[in-house]
Amino acid sequence: MLNDSQPDLAPITRHLRAMFGSRLLIAAVSHLPVFDYLSDTSLSVNELRERLNLQERPAMVLFPALCAMDLLRYDASDRLTITELGRYLVRQQTPNVAGYVGLEKDDLGALEMVIRLQNDGPLDAPQGITFVKEGEGPSPMDDPALARELTLGLSGRARRLSPIVASKITKRDGHLLDVAGGTGFYTYEWLLQNPISTATLFDRPAVLSVASELLDELSQSGRPGAETLRERVTFLPGDMLTDELPQTDILLAASLFHDWPTPTCQLLANRFAAALRPGGELWVHDAFLNDTLDGPLPVTDYSAQLFWGTKGRCYSRAEYRSWFVQAGLEPTSDNIPTQMDYGLIWARKPNG
């Protein structure tokens, strides 16, 4: 239930995710010569990528993070350069604190971050707990124990955010498709605010089993309208990358795109657009980078966390909107904040 008096839990998740940003800092100072390469010149993103031998995804995790830390910035020519603060990480400068940062260079987390930056992920892919394998291989989320652990682990965040998200999404009589809906709380809260609408929760079978248990709990909670939820929700197991999606009026993609690399994000946008009826809406709830790809710091830390455990990263709103346009949708300019450093954007499918 939405309660505006409850605090934003962002400070908790910011402290958690800062660990991954710290690993990026140690990697850039002690293992990847970022500051040495930029000590007396500026470089384009591609030039610095080539010198560091980084692929696109790790570069777009590392560089925005260093910008958000105020260690790098983009100059008037859109080239990366060192800030006044960042110069204190150049070993040729006296004084500098590169050696001080280097005291943590053998931290196991930092060393593993270097490996993942250099290889665009872990050498042993299953190490990523939320890593979802593309193609015909099995998903880790087909393992009942892992699916339960992860889904319940995410349930607290979903319980807090879902009433806020539901209050900001379009209210209408129609159908909501919640893809990779996890706990189902976003679906359930939207249905409570749209009492004659229906919804489909689409996810892996083992995840839906947990979502069904959570629905039973909510249905018996005594909240007004909760007793009707079971008859208005369809649980549909499947693979969002390959299986046909049901037609819908609203499609919700909450914390979904950020698990995937950019080509898969475009594929998903295309599939989601095809599932929308004319006039339908695609809503995305996620944490967004600045369109200038230089922060904000809580999101670059989150991007590093996602890079650690998935095939994706955080993306900017501009990146999302480019996928929407290519999928034939009409993005709106709305940037709707929620909490915990998340927000909503949406696009509409043209009529006819």
Secondary structure, 3 states (H helix, E strand, C coil): CCCCCCCCCHHHHHHHHHHHHHHHHHHHHHCCCHHHHCCCCCECHHHHHHHHCCCHHHHHHHHHHHHHCCCEEECCCCCEEECCCHHHHCCCCCCCCHHHHHCCCCCHHHHHHHHHHHHCCCCCHHHCCCCCCCCCCCCHHHCHHHHHHHHHHHHHHHHHHHHHHHHHCCCCCCEEEEECCCCCHHHHHHHHHCCCCEEEEEECHHHHHHHHHHHHHHHCCCCCCHHHHHHHEEEEECCCCCCCCCCEEEEEEECCHHHCCHHHHHHHHHHHHHHEEEEEEEEEEECEECCCCCCCHHHHHHHHHHHHHCCCCCEEHHHHHHHHHHCCCEECCCCEECCCCCEEEEEECCCC
